[in-house]
Amino acid sequence: MPNDDAHRISVRLDDVLREREMTLTDLSERVGLTLANLSILKTGKAKAIRFSTLEAICRELECQPGDLLAYDKT
C-alpha cells in the first residue's frame, strides 16, 4: 500500500479562477455553495468533493474536472 504522504491530489481552483478573472465570492454565488466550503476546497484542505459540486464548478468556470484537479507525485 503506498504511503499517503507520497501522492496527493492538488486543487487548482485558484489558478482557474484567476484565468477567468473571477473571485471565490463570485463563484460561491453562482454555484450556491458557501464561501467557507469553497475556501476549504481551494486551499486543498477538503478530503472529498461531491460530483454535483464538481459539476457545478465546472459548469460555471467552463472547464473540465482535470483543469481543477491534479495528481501530484512528490
Rosetta constraint file for C-alpha pairs under 8 A:
AtomPair CA 2 CA 6 HARMONIC 7.32 0.50
AtomPair CA 3 CA 7 HARMONIC 7.29 0.50
AtomPair CA 4 CA 8 HARMONIC 7.23 0.50
AtomPair CA 6 CA 73 HARMONIC 6.32 0.50
AtomPair CA 6 CA 74 HARMONIC 5.63 0.50
AtomPair CA 7 CA 71 HARMONIC 7.32 0.50
AtomPair CA 7 CA 72 HARMONIC 5.98 0.50
AtomPair CA 7 CA 73 HARMONIC 4.84 0.50
AtomPair CA 7 CA 74 HARMONIC 6.17 0.50
AtomPair CA 8 CA 71 HARMONIC 5.86 0.50
AtomPair CA 8 CA 72 HARMONIC 5.46 0.50
AtomPair CA 8 CA 73 HARMONIC 6.72 0.50
AtomPair CA 8 CA 74 HARMONIC 7.98 0.50
AtomPair CA 9 CA 69 HARMONIC 6.53 0.50
AtomPair CA 9 CA 70 HARMONIC 5.48 0.50
AtomPair CA 9 CA 71 HARMONIC 4.50 0.50
AtomPair CA 9 CA 72 HARMONIC 5.96 0.50
AtomPair CA 10 CA 44 HARMONIC 6.39 0.50
AtomPair CA 10 CA 69 HARMONIC 5.73 0.50
AtomPair CA 10 CA 70 HARMONIC 5.18 0.50
AtomPair CA 10 CA 71 HARMONIC 6.24 0.50
AtomPair CA 10 CA 72 HARMONIC 6.62 0.50
AtomPair CA 11 CA 41 HARMONIC 7.14 0.50
AtomPair CA 11 CA 42 HARMONIC 6.29 0.50
AtomPair CA 11 CA 43 HARMONIC 7.47 0.50
AtomPair CA 11 CA 44 HARMONIC 5.76 0.50
AtomPair CA 11 CA 68 HARMONIC 5.67 0.50
AtomPair CA 11 CA 69 HARMONIC 4.79 0.50
AtomPair CA 11 CA 70 HARMONIC 6.52 0.50
AtomPair CA 12 CA 16 HARMONIC 6.49 0.50
AtomPair CA 12 CA 42 HARMONIC 7.19 0.50
AtomPair CA 12 CA 67 HARMONIC 7.16 0.50
AtomPair CA 12 CA 68 HARMONIC 4.78 0.50
AtomPair CA 12 CA 69 HARMONIC 5.95 0.50
AtomPair CA 12 CA 70 HARMONIC 7.44 0.50
AtomPair CA 13 CA 17 HARMONIC 6.05 0.50
AtomPair CA 13 CA 41 HARMONIC 7.88 0.50
AtomPair CA 13 CA 42 HARMONIC 5.53 0.50
AtomPair CA 13 CA 68 HARMONIC 5.38 0.50
AtomPair CA 13 CA 69 HARMONIC 7.91 0.50
AtomPair CA 14 CA 18 HARMONIC 6.14 0.50
AtomPair CA 14 CA 42 HARMONIC 6.22 0.50
AtomPair CA 15 CA 19 HARMONIC 6.22 0.50
AtomPair CA 16 CA 20 HARMONIC 6.22 0.50
AtomPair CA 16 CA 61 HARMONIC 7.55 0.50
AtomPair CA 16 CA 67 HARMONIC 7.38 0.50
AtomPair CA 16 CA 68 HARMONIC 7.05 0.50
AtomPair CA 17 CA 21 HARMONIC 5.96 0.50
AtomPair CA 17 CA 22 HARMONIC 5.10 0.50
AtomPair CA 17 CA 23 HARMONIC 6.35 0.50
AtomPair CA 17 CA 24 HARMONIC 7.29 0.50
AtomPair CA 17 CA 61 HARMONIC 7.53 0.50
AtomPair CA 18 CA 22 HARMONIC 6.24 0.50
AtomPair CA 18 CA 23 HARMONIC 7.61 0.50
AtomPair CA 20 CA 61 HARMONIC 7.14 0.50
AtomPair CA 22 CA 26 HARMONIC 6.23 0.50
AtomPair CA 22 CA 27 HARMONIC 7.07 0.50
AtomPair CA 23 CA 27 HARMONIC 6.43 0.50
AtomPair CA 24 CA 28 HARMONIC 6.02 0.50
AtomPair CA 24 CA 35 HARMONIC 6.98 0.50
AtomPair CA 24 CA 38 HARMONIC 7.24 0.50
AtomPair CA 24 CA 39 HARMONIC 7.58 0.50
AtomPair CA 25 CA 29 HARMONIC 6.30 0.50
AtomPair CA 25 CA 35 HARMONIC 6.27 0.50
AtomPair CA 26 CA 30 HARMONIC 6.30 0.50
AtomPair CA 27 CA 31 HARMONIC 6.10 0.50
AtomPair CA 27 CA 57 HARMONIC 7.57 0.50
AtomPair CA 27 CA 60 HARMONIC 7.34 0.50
AtomPair CA 28 CA 32 HARMONIC 5.70 0.50
AtomPair CA 28 CA 33 HARMONIC 5.11 0.50
AtomPair CA 28 CA 34 HARMONIC 5.90 0.50
AtomPair CA 28 CA 35 HARMONIC 5.59 0.50
AtomPair CA 28 CA 38 HARMONIC 6.95 0.50
AtomPair CA 29 CA 33 HARMONIC 6.97 0.50
AtomPair CA 29 CA 34 HARMONIC 7.99 0.50
AtomPair CA 30 CA 60 HARMONIC 6.99 0.50
AtomPair CA 31 CA 56 HARMONIC 5.83 0.50
AtomPair CA 31 CA 57 HARMONIC 6.56 0.50
AtomPair CA 31 CA 60 HARMONIC 7.19 0.50
AtomPair CA 33 CA 37 HARMONIC 6.74 0.50
AtomPair CA 33 CA 38 HARMONIC 6.87 0.50
AtomPair CA 34 CA 38 HARMONIC 6.44 0.50
AtomPair CA 35 CA 39 HARMONIC 5.96 0.50
AtomPair CA 36 CA 40 HARMONIC 6.30 0.50
AtomPair CA 37 CA 41 HARMONIC 6.45 0.50
AtomPair CA 38 CA 42 HARMONIC 6.01 0.50
AtomPair CA 39 CA 43 HARMONIC 6.08 0.50
AtomPair CA 40 CA 44 HARMONIC 6.38 0.50
AtomPair CA 40 CA 45 HARMONIC 5.26 0.50
AtomPair CA 40 CA 46 HARMONIC 5.53 0.50
AtomPair CA 41 CA 45 HARMONIC 6.04 0.50
AtomPair CA 41 CA 46 HARMONIC 5.03 0.50
AtomPair CA 49 CA 53 HARMONIC 6.67 0.50
AtomPair CA 49 CA 54 HARMONIC 6.79 0.50
AtomPair CA 50 CA 54 HARMONIC 6.30 0.50
AtomPair CA 51 CA 55 HARMONIC 5.90 0.50
AtomPair CA 52 CA 56 HARMONIC 6.17 0.50
AtomPair CA 53 CA 57 HARMONIC 6.21 0.50
AtomPair CA 54 CA 58 HARMONIC 6.08 0.50
AtomPair CA 54 CA 65 HARMONIC 6.95 0.50
AtomPair CA 55 CA 59 HARMONIC 6.02 0.50
AtomPair CA 55 CA 65 HARMONIC 7.91 0.50
AtomPair CA 56 CA 60 HARMONIC 6.28 0.50
AtomPair CA 57 CA 61 HARMONIC 6.03 0.50
AtomPair CA 58 CA 62 HARMONIC 5.44 0.50
AtomPair CA 58 CA 63 HARMONIC 4.93 0.50
AtomPair CA 58 CA 64 HARMONIC 5.84 0.50
AtomPair CA 58 CA 65 HARMONIC 6.55 0.50
AtomPair CA 59 CA 63 HARMONIC 6.88 0.50
AtomPair CA 63 CA 67 HARMONIC 6.24 0.50
AtomPair CA 63 CA 68 HARMONIC 7.91 0.50
AtomPair CA 64 CA 68 HARMONIC 7.14 0.50
AtomPair CA 65 CA 69 HARMONIC 6.19 0.50
AtomPair CA 66 CA 70 HARMONIC 6.51 0.50
